[in-house]
Amino acid sequence: MDSSSDNMSLSPTEMKVLRVLWESQGKVLGRETLMRKAGLDVSSARRVDSSMVVLRRVLGPDSVRTVRQRGWILTEEGQLAAAQFLAG
């Protein structure tokens, strides 16, 4: 995580999505699973997608990997960056 990302903040939705991804280390999570585990309603489906864009911007472009037709997973780099970010 570089110093420019230290100054960035996440919305409550983005923090929920990040926490769910971080707590699900090594697992691919689809949109519906992320919404359910993050406590988001059905109208938030596209918000999950936009959260991934922001998470990549904050944590690094290679921090979240898209698994085609399945969902997303934090990479090892993403796990480390997320741990630092969530720690404060």
C-alpha positions, 0 to 999 in steps of 0.5 A, a space after each residue: 500500500 503506498 502513501 497516496 492510499 493512506 489518505 483515502 477513505 472508504 464508504 461504510 459499504 466499501 468497508 463492509 465489502 472489504 471486511 467480508 473479503 478479508 475474513 473470507 481469505 482464499 475464498 471466491 465470493 460472488 455478488 450475492 454472497 458479498 451482499 448477504 455477508 455485508 448486510 446489503 440489500 438487493 438494490 446494492 448489487 451494482 454497489 458491490 461492483 463499484 466497491 471493487 473499483 474503489 478497493 483496487 484504487 485504495 489497496 492496489 490494482 492487483 489486490 482484488 482478482 476477478 474470477 470470471 462468472 464466480 466473483 472476487 477474491 483478495 490476492 495475497 497482496 490484497 490480504 496484506 494491504 487490507 490488514 494494514 488498512 483495517 488496522 487503522 
